[in-house]
Amino acid sequence: MEKTANTHKNKPPYLLGLLCLIPLIGAFIGLGIFLFGIFRYKDKWLALIGVFGILFTVIIYSSLFYYMKNGDLSKKGFEDISQMQLNSLIKNVEYPDSLRQLLNDDKLAPINDAIQSLQLRRNNLYIYQNLGNKYLLFSSGQDGIPNTKDYLFPQILIDDSSKIGWTKSR
């Protein structure tokens, strides 16, 4: 019995460290390996493998989060969503005082700008202004600043745009 205990002490399970390469699960396995390395085997290399497993998961998920928030593909995708929502929203809008009034009739009215929501901006509604017999409606784009080169307008698919009150300018 004593010989078996010494055998475990002399041979830490270094190969278990390969399981640390599985994101998320690897962090928990890494924590276990770290604790085994410190308390059971008293082996600094096993503890370092455990720390590596934890860090690997943190780095992988941090990179994914950063890329999803700041990557060009992600931004383009949210820009496309905003464009589709604007195109849909213009069908629902005809002179309310604010976009929030649309929610009284249609709880699913797309009044939140996907681009601004991605950037976690406080004001994430589309820009809307009632001008009496006309109205403005647009997205302020990636930079969040109205009336710059990256803002988006609805793409009207109606041949005669005079039948709606939307306008690009005051």
Beta strands, then each sheet from edge to edge (+ up, - down):
strand 1: 127-130
strand 2: 135-138
strand 3: 166-167
sheet 1: 1+ 2- 3-
end
